[in-house]
Amino acid sequence: TDDGSGKLKAAVTSEEGSKTFENRYDGSTDVPGGTKASISASKTLNGRNLKDGEFTFKLATKPANGEGTVLQTKKNDDHGTIPFDALSYRTSDLSQAVEAGYATKVTNDQGTTVYTLNYQVYEDEDTESLLANGVSATMSTFNFNVIVTDNGDGTISAIASKIEGGANFSFTNMYSVVPTSPSSVSDAIAITKT
């Protein structure tokens, strides 16, 4: 409105009352500067060559109590590589992981938020089928953590490490020929004296 002295006055009015603007922060490993957690796994079969897709492996959450949730199921290639996908995160996912019981959240002395997520990688075996085909069963399960740091600039860094060190998981089985019926040299050779 014109105040009569050549100056205009402005006033803000709202028919619905005051408005609140809310901002939300959500960091991610999938933005430039963020890093995903890489998982390296391999399969070795001693005694014969591996076949593509011969063995099945699972990556699952590992909560403090109860059963974990399988996140990925993969098969080996003929070179023994198990192609697990890198793990990526968003801030909202991390809060859900804490609620589900497989992650903890702390704020360090520098004010940086750090999450520790617990996982396991294991071979999903049909033991009877393996033994029938001459392959020894290997009941290996590897527990590992992913340390996730919210860098405060929209980026998240994630690093996997096995509880015993490193993040390379190696599964090994042995193949051997098992005779289907007992035999011996004496069964194959008959000796007669005259």
C-alpha atoms as an extended CHARMM CRD file, in Angstrom:
* protein
*
       194  EXT
         1         1  THR       CA              0.0000000000        0.0000000000        0.0000000000  PROA      1               0.0000000000
         2         2  ASP       CA              1.0350000000        3.6290000000       -0.5570000000  PROA      2               0.0000000000
         3         3  ASP       CA              1.7920000000        5.3700000000        2.7730000000  PROA      3               0.0000000000
         4         4  GLY       CA              1.1040000000        8.8320000000        1.2390000000  PROA      4               0.0000000000
         5         5  SER       CA              4.7520000000        9.9400000000        1.2670000000  PROA      5               0.0000000000
         6         6  GLY       CA              5.7840000000        8.2090000000       -1.9600000000  PROA      6               0.0000000000
         7         7  LYS       CA              6.8180000000        4.9820000000       -0.2190000000  PROA      7               0.0000000000
         8         8  LEU       CA              5.1570000000        1.6150000000       -0.5220000000  PROA      8               0.0000000000
         9         9  LYS       CA              4.6080000000       -0.6250000000        2.4940000000  PROA      9               0.0000000000
        10        10  ALA       CA              4.3470000000       -4.3940000000        2.2320000000  PROA      10              0.0000000000
        11        11  ALA       CA              2.8100000000       -6.7670000000        4.7240000000  PROA      11              0.0000000000
        12        12  VAL       CA              2.6910000000      -10.5470000000        4.6450000000  PROA      12              0.0000000000
        13        13  THR       CA             -0.6470000000      -12.0850000000        5.4440000000  PROA      13              0.0000000000
        14        14  SER       CA             -1.8610000000      -15.6240000000        5.3290000000  PROA      14              0.0000000000
        15        15  GLU       CA             -5.3840000000      -16.8680000000        5.4590000000  PROA      15              0.0000000000
        16        16  GLU       CA             -4.2780000000      -20.2180000000        6.9260000000  PROA      16              0.0000000000
        17        17  GLY       CA             -1.9380000000      -18.8780000000        9.5980000000  PROA      17              0.0000000000
        18        18  SER       CA              1.8110000000      -19.3660000000        9.7830000000  PROA      18              0.0000000000
        19        19  LYS       CA              3.6500000000      -21.7990000000        7.4940000000  PROA      19              0.0000000000
        20        20  THR       CA              6.4310000000      -24.1190000000        8.6220000000  PROA      20              0.0000000000
        21        21  PHE       CA              9.1590000000      -25.1170000000        6.2160000000  PROA      21              0.0000000000
        22        22  GLU       CA             10.8770000000      -28.3650000000        7.0510000000  PROA      22              0.0000000000
        23        23  ASN       CA             14.2130000000      -29.4630000000        5.6090000000  PROA      23              0.0000000000
        24        24  ARG       CA             15.3390000000      -33.0790000000        5.5350000000  PROA      24              0.0000000000
        25        25  TYR       CA             18.8860000000      -34.3820000000        5.2430000000  PROA      25              0.0000000000
        26        26  ASP       CA             19.5380000000      -37.7400000000        3.5820000000  PROA      26              0.0000000000
        27        27  GLY       CA             23.1170000000      -38.7570000000        2.7910000000  PROA      27              0.0000000000
        28        28  SER       CA             23.9160000000      -41.5260000000        0.3160000000  PROA      28              0.0000000000
        29        29  THR       CA             26.7220000000      -43.7640000000       -0.9290000000  PROA      29              0.0000000000
        30        30  ASP       CA             25.3210000000      -43.3900000000       -4.4620000000  PROA      30              0.0000000000
        31        31  VAL       CA             26.2010000000      -39.7110000000       -4.9590000000  PROA      31              0.0000000000
        32        32  PRO       CA             29.5710000000      -38.4090000000       -6.2200000000  PROA      32              0.0000000000
        33        33  GLY       CA             31.9900000000      -38.6440000000       -3.2950000000  PROA      33              0.0000000000
        34        34  GLY       CA             30.1150000000      -41.5050000000       -1.6000000000  PROA      34              0.0000000000
        35        35  THR       CA             31.6120000000      -45.0010000000       -1.4230000000  PROA      35              0.0000000000
        36        36  LYS       CA             29.8000000000      -48.3630000000       -1.4030000000  PROA      36              0.0000000000
        37        37  ALA       CA             30.9990000000      -51.3900000000        0.6010000000  PROA      37              0.0000000000
        38        38  SER       CA             32.5880000000      -53.9580000000       -1.7250000000  PROA      38              0.0000000000
        39        39  ILE       CA             32.3290000000      -57.6650000000       -0.9400000000  PROA      39              0.0000000000
        40        40  SER       CA             34.8460000000      -60.0750000000       -2.4890000000  PROA      40              0.0000000000
        41        41  ALA       CA             34.0450000000      -63.7960000000       -2.3900000000  PROA      41              0.0000000000
        42        42  SER       CA             35.4200000000      -66.8350000000       -4.1790000000  PROA      42              0.0000000000
        43        43  LYS       CA             34.8670000000      -70.5740000000       -4.4380000000  PROA      43              0.0000000000
        44        44  THR       CA             37.5810000000      -73.2030000000       -4.8480000000  PROA      44              0.0000000000
        45        45  LEU       CA             36.8740000000      -76.8370000000       -5.6610000000  PROA      45              0.0000000000
        46        46  ASN       CA             39.9370000000      -79.0500000000       -5.2470000000  PROA      46              0.0000000000
        47        47  GLY       CA             39.9550000000      -82.2470000000       -7.3400000000  PROA      47              0.0000000000
        48        48  ARG       CA             38.1000000000      -81.0470000000      -10.4540000000  PROA      48              0.0000000000
        49        49  ASN       CA             37.0620000000      -77.8830000000      -12.3070000000  PROA      49              0.0000000000
        50        50  LEU       CA             34.1970000000      -75.7850000000      -11.0230000000  PROA      50              0.0000000000
        51        51  LYS       CA             31.0150000000      -75.5600000000      -13.0510000000  PROA      51              0.0000000000
        52        52  ASP       CA             29.2820000000      -72.2330000000      -13.6470000000  PROA      52              0.0000000000
        53        53  GLY       CA             26.3970000000      -71.8530000000      -11.1720000000  PROA      53              0.0000000000
        54        54  GLU       CA             27.2740000000      -75.0470000000       -9.2790000000  PROA      54              0.0000000000
        55        55  PHE       CA             27.1300000000      -73.5570000000       -5.7650000000  PROA      55              0.0000000000
        56        56  THR       CA             24.7870000000      -71.0180000000       -4.1440000000  PROA      56              0.0000000000
        57        57  PHE       CA             25.8110000000      -68.3250000000       -1.6430000000  PROA      57              0.0000000000
        58        58  LYS       CA             23.8200000000      -65.9050000000        0.4780000000  PROA      58              0.0000000000
        59        59  LEU       CA             24.4960000000      -62.5360000000        2.0680000000  PROA      59              0.0000000000
        60        60  ALA       CA             22.2400000000      -61.7870000000        5.0370000000  PROA      60              0.0000000000
        61        61  THR       CA             21.8460000000      -59.3320000000        7.8750000000  PROA      61              0.0000000000
        62        62  LYS       CA             23.0420000000      -60.5950000000       11.2660000000  PROA      62              0.0000000000
        63        63  PRO       CA             20.9190000000      -59.1170000000       14.0540000000  PROA      63              0.0000000000
        64        64  ALA       CA             21.9340000000      -59.5140000000       17.6990000000  PROA      64              0.0000000000
        65        65  ASN       CA             18.7930000000      -61.5990000000       18.2930000000  PROA      65              0.0000000000
        66        66  GLY       CA             16.8390000000      -63.7340000000       15.8560000000  PROA      66              0.0000000000
        67        67  GLU       CA             17.2140000000      -64.6390000000       12.2190000000  PROA      67              0.0000000000
        68        68  GLY       CA             18.7210000000      -62.3360000000        9.6290000000  PROA      68              0.0000000000
        69        69  THR       CA             17.1820000000      -61.3030000000        6.3400000000  PROA      69              0.0000000000
        70        70  VAL       CA             18.7510000000      -62.6000000000        3.1140000000  PROA      70              0.0000000000
        71        71  LEU       CA             19.6770000000      -59.5750000000        0.9790000000  PROA      71              0.0000000000
        72        72  GLN       CA             21.4290000000      -61.3150000000       -1.9390000000  PROA      72              0.0000000000
        73        73  THR       CA             21.6150000000      -64.8360000000       -3.3800000000  PROA      73              0.0000000000
        74        74  LYS       CA             24.4170000000      -65.4850000000       -5.8780000000  PROA      74              0.0000000000
        75        75  LYS       CA             26.0140000000      -68.4290000000       -7.7250000000  PROA      75              0.0000000000
        76        76  ASN       CA             29.6890000000      -68.9080000000       -8.5560000000  PROA      76              0.0000000000
        77        77  ASP       CA             31.0160000000      -68.5730000000      -12.0910000000  PROA      77              0.0000000000
        78        78  ASP       CA             33.3310000000      -71.2120000000      -13.6130000000  PROA      78              0.0000000000
        79        79  HSD       CA             36.3880000000      -69.2590000000      -12.3830000000  PROA      79              0.0000000000
        80        80  GLY       CA             35.1740000000      -69.3290000000       -8.7680000000  PROA      80              0.0000000000
        81        81  THR       CA             34.0640000000      -65.7000000000       -8.5020000000  PROA      81              0.0000000000
        82        82  ILE       CA             30.9420000000      -65.0810000000       -6.4250000000  PROA      82              0.0000000000
        83        83  PRO       CA             29.5610000000      -61.7700000000       -7.7570000000  PROA      83              0.0000000000
        84        84  PHE       CA             27.9960000000      -60.1210000000       -4.6940000000  PROA      84              0.0000000000
        85        85  ASP       CA             26.7630000000      -56.5910000000       -5.3830000000  PROA      85              0.0000000000
        86        86  ALA       CA             28.4000000000      -53.7460000000       -3.4520000000  PROA      86              0.0000000000
        87        87  LEU       CA             26.2860000000      -52.5700000000       -0.5160000000  PROA      87              0.0000000000
        88        88  SER       CA             24.9230000000      -49.0350000000       -0.7880000000  PROA      88              0.0000000000
        89        89  TYR       CA             23.2170000000      -46.9580000000        1.8880000000  PROA      89              0.0000000000
        90        90  ARG       CA             21.0230000000      -43.9220000000        2.5280000000  PROA      90              0.0000000000
        91        91  THR       CA             20.6590000000      -42.2630000000        5.9110000000  PROA      91              0.0000000000
        92        92  SER       CA             17.0410000000      -43.4390000000        6.1500000000  PROA      92              0.0000000000
        93        93  ASP       CA             18.1310000000      -47.0730000000        5.5010000000  PROA      93              0.0000000000
        94        94  LEU       CA             20.6420000000      -46.8620000000        8.3310000000  PROA      94              0.0000000000
        95        95  SER       CA             17.9960000000      -45.7880000000       10.8430000000  PROA      95              0.0000000000
        96        96  GLN       CA             15.8850000000      -48.8000000000        9.8080000000  PROA      96              0.0000000000
        97        97  ALA       CA             18.9150000000      -51.1070000000       10.2620000000  PROA      97              0.0000000000
        98        98  VAL       CA             19.3270000000      -49.8540000000       13.8410000000  PROA      98              0.0000000000
        99        99  GLU       CA             15.6230000000      -50.5170000000       14.4920000000  PROA      99              0.0000000000
       100       100  ALA       CA             15.9410000000      -54.0330000000       12.9850000000  PROA      100             0.0000000000
       101       101  GLY       CA             18.7770000000      -54.8440000000       15.4060000000  PROA      101             0.0000000000
       102       102  TYR       CA             21.6800000000      -55.4640000000       13.0220000000  PROA      102             0.0000000000
       103       103  ALA       CA             23.2690000000      -52.0110000000       13.3020000000  PROA      103             0.0000000000
       104       104  THR       CA             24.4680000000      -49.6260000000       15.9790000000  PROA      104             0.0000000000
       105       105  LYS       CA             24.8260000000      -45.8610000000       15.7370000000  PROA      105             0.0000000000
       106       106  VAL       CA             27.3290000000      -43.6630000000       17.5720000000  PROA      106             0.0000000000
       107       107  THR       CA             28.5040000000      -40.0870000000       17.2940000000  PROA      107             0.0000000000
       108       108  ASN       CA             32.2630000000      -39.7960000000       17.7400000000  PROA      108             0.0000000000
       109       109  ASP       CA             34.2220000000      -36.9980000000       19.4650000000  PROA      109             0.0000000000
       110       110  GLN       CA             34.3720000000      -35.0080000000       16.1930000000  PROA      110             0.0000000000
       111       111  GLY       CA             30.5600000000      -35.0880000000       15.9030000000  PROA      111             0.0000000000
       112       112  THR       CA             30.6010000000      -37.5660000000       13.0030000000  PROA      112             0.0000000000
       113       113  THR       CA             27.8280000000      -40.1710000000       12.9060000000  PROA      113             0.0000000000
       114       114  VAL       CA             29.1600000000      -43.7140000000       12.4510000000  PROA      114             0.0000000000
       115       115  TYR       CA             27.0790000000      -46.8660000000       11.9740000000  PROA      115             0.0000000000
       116       116  THR       CA             28.3070000000      -50.4570000000       12.3630000000  PROA      116             0.0000000000
       117       117  LEU       CA             26.2040000000      -52.9870000000       10.4430000000  PROA      117             0.0000000000
       118       118  ASN       CA             26.5210000000      -56.7530000000       10.9770000000  PROA      118             0.0000000000
       119       119  TYR       CA             26.2280000000      -59.2540000000        8.1290000000  PROA      119             0.0000000000
       120       120  GLN       CA             27.0930000000      -62.8240000000        7.2430000000  PROA      120             0.0000000000
       121       121  VAL       CA             27.9890000000      -64.6220000000        4.0180000000  PROA      121             0.0000000000
       122       122  TYR       CA             27.4320000000      -68.3640000000        3.7780000000  PROA      122             0.0000000000
       123       123  GLU       CA             27.1810000000      -71.2250000000        1.3210000000  PROA      123             0.0000000000
       124       124  ASP       CA             23.6510000000      -72.5280000000        0.9180000000  PROA      124             0.0000000000
       125       125  GLU       CA             24.3290000000      -76.2460000000        0.6380000000  PROA      125             0.0000000000
       126       126  ASP       CA             22.2940000000      -79.2900000000       -0.1530000000  PROA      126             0.0000000000
       127       127  THR       CA             24.6720000000      -81.5760000000        1.7770000000  PROA      127             0.0000000000
       128       128  GLU       CA             23.1470000000      -84.8720000000        0.5960000000  PROA      128             0.0000000000
       129       129  SER       CA             23.3710000000      -83.8430000000       -3.0470000000  PROA      129             0.0000000000
       130       130  LEU       CA             26.9840000000      -82.6830000000       -2.6430000000  PROA      130             0.0000000000
       131       131  LEU       CA             28.0960000000      -85.9050000000       -0.9580000000  PROA      131             0.0000000000
       132       132  ALA       CA             26.3120000000      -88.0290000000       -3.5900000000  PROA      132             0.0000000000
       133       133  ASN       CA             28.3140000000      -86.1970000000       -6.2710000000  PROA      133             0.0000000000
       134       134  GLY       CA             31.6610000000      -86.6720000000       -4.5020000000  PROA      134             0.0000000000
       135       135  VAL       CA             31.9410000000      -83.1090000000       -3.1260000000  PROA      135             0.0000000000
       136       136  SER       CA             32.7260000000      -82.5820000000        0.5440000000  PROA      136             0.0000000000
       137       137  ALA       CA             30.3490000000      -80.3030000000        2.4200000000  PROA      137             0.0000000000
       138       138  THR       CA             31.8540000000      -77.0840000000        3.7900000000  PROA      138             0.0000000000
       139       139  MET       CA             29.8590000000      -75.4230000000        6.5180000000  PROA      139             0.0000000000
       140       140  SER       CA             31.5880000000      -72.0380000000        6.3390000000  PROA      140             0.0000000000
       141       141  THR       CA             29.9200000000      -68.8540000000        7.4910000000  PROA      141             0.0000000000
       142       142  PHE       CA             31.8160000000      -65.5780000000        7.4700000000  PROA      142             0.0000000000
       143       143  ASN       CA             30.6650000000      -62.7700000000        9.7460000000  PROA      143             0.0000000000
       144       144  PHE       CA             31.6100000000      -59.2480000000        8.7430000000  PROA      144             0.0000000000
       145       145  ASN       CA             30.8710000000      -55.6360000000        9.5680000000  PROA      145             0.0000000000
       146       146  VAL       CA             30.3220000000      -52.6170000000        7.3920000000  PROA      146             0.0000000000
       147       147  ILE       CA             31.4490000000      -49.3550000000        8.9490000000  PROA      147             0.0000000000
       148       148  VAL       CA             29.3540000000      -46.5330000000        7.5180000000  PROA      148             0.0000000000
       149       149  THR       CA             30.3320000000      -42.9010000000        8.0960000000  PROA      149             0.0000000000
       150       150  ASP       CA             28.0190000000      -39.9970000000        7.3370000000  PROA      150             0.0000000000
       151       151  ASN       CA             30.3930000000      -37.3150000000        6.0780000000  PROA      151             0.0000000000
       152       152  GLY       CA             27.8330000000      -34.5560000000        6.7820000000  PROA      152             0.0000000000
       153       153  ASP       CA             27.9500000000      -33.2420000000        3.2090000000  PROA      153             0.0000000000
       154       154  GLY       CA             25.3910000000      -35.5880000000        1.6540000000  PROA      154             0.0000000000
       155       155  THR       CA             27.9360000000      -38.3520000000        1.1020000000  PROA      155             0.0000000000
       156       156  ILE       CA             28.2900000000      -41.6080000000        3.0110000000  PROA      156             0.0000000000
       157       157  SER       CA             31.3980000000      -43.8270000000        3.0610000000  PROA      157             0.0000000000
       158       158  ALA       CA             30.9950000000      -47.5730000000        3.6400000000  PROA      158             0.0000000000
       159       159  ILE       CA             33.8370000000      -50.0540000000        4.2310000000  PROA      159             0.0000000000
       160       160  ALA       CA             33.4040000000      -53.8170000000        4.7460000000  PROA      160             0.0000000000
       161       161  SER       CA             35.7400000000      -55.7890000000        6.9760000000  PROA      161             0.0000000000
       162       162  LYS       CA             35.6540000000      -59.4010000000        8.0760000000  PROA      162             0.0000000000
       163       163  ILE       CA             35.6270000000      -59.8390000000       11.8300000000  PROA      163             0.0000000000
       164       164  GLU       CA             39.0120000000      -61.5950000000       11.4900000000  PROA      164             0.0000000000
       165       165  GLY       CA             40.2980000000      -58.9180000000        9.0700000000  PROA      165             0.0000000000
       166       166  GLY       CA             39.7810000000      -58.1050000000        5.4130000000  PROA      166             0.0000000000
       167       167  ALA       CA             36.6060000000      -58.5340000000        3.3980000000  PROA      167             0.0000000000
       168       168  ASN       CA             37.5820000000      -61.4350000000        1.1170000000  PROA      168             0.0000000000
       169       169  PHE       CA             35.5880000000      -64.6020000000        1.7410000000  PROA      169             0.0000000000
       170       170  SER       CA             36.9660000000      -67.8710000000        0.3690000000  PROA      170             0.0000000000
       171       171  PHE       CA             34.8910000000      -71.0650000000        0.3260000000  PROA      171             0.0000000000
       172       172  THR       CA             36.6700000000      -74.3640000000       -0.4070000000  PROA      172             0.0000000000
       173       173  ASN       CA             35.3150000000      -77.8480000000       -1.1310000000  PROA      173             0.0000000000
       174       174  MET       CA             37.0600000000      -81.1010000000       -2.0610000000  PROA      174             0.0000000000
       175       175  TYR       CA             35.9740000000      -83.4020000000       -4.8630000000  PROA      175             0.0000000000
       176       176  SER       CA             36.8870000000      -87.0940000000       -4.7550000000  PROA      176             0.0000000000
       177       177  VAL       CA             35.6150000000      -90.1860000000       -6.5050000000  PROA      177             0.0000000000
       178       178  VAL       CA             33.7330000000      -92.4610000000       -4.1790000000  PROA      178             0.0000000000
       179       179  PRO       CA             33.3160000000      -96.0790000000       -5.3170000000  PROA      179             0.0000000000
       180       180  THR       CA             29.6720000000      -97.1480000000       -5.5500000000  PROA      180             0.0000000000
       181       181  SER       CA             30.3880000000     -100.7180000000       -4.3550000000  PROA      181             0.0000000000
       182       182  PRO       CA             33.2760000000     -102.2450000000       -2.4450000000  PROA      182             0.0000000000
       183       183  SER       CA             35.9200000000     -103.8720000000       -4.5850000000  PROA      183             0.0000000000
       184       184  SER       CA             39.4220000000     -105.2090000000       -4.2450000000  PROA      184             0.0000000000
       185       185  VAL       CA             42.0980000000     -106.7170000000       -6.3910000000  PROA      185             0.0000000000
       186       186  SER       CA             41.2100000000     -110.2080000000       -5.1300000000  PROA      186             0.0000000000
       187       187  ASP       CA             37.6400000000     -109.7960000000       -6.4690000000  PROA      187             0.0000000000
       188       188  ALA       CA             38.9900000000     -109.1530000000       -9.9460000000  PROA      188             0.0000000000
       189       189  ILE       CA             41.5850000000     -111.9670000000      -10.1310000000  PROA      189             0.0000000000
       190       190  ALA       CA             40.8160000000     -115.6510000000       -9.6650000000  PROA      190             0.0000000000
       191       191  ILE       CA             43.7620000000     -117.9920000000       -9.0500000000  PROA      191             0.0000000000
       192       192  THR       CA             43.4820000000     -121.7510000000       -9.4880000000  PROA      192             0.0000000000
       193       193  LYS       CA             46.1670000000     -124.3710000000       -8.7770000000  PROA      193             0.0000000000
       194       194  THR       CA             46.1630000000     -127.6980000000      -10.5390000000  PROA      194             0.0000000000
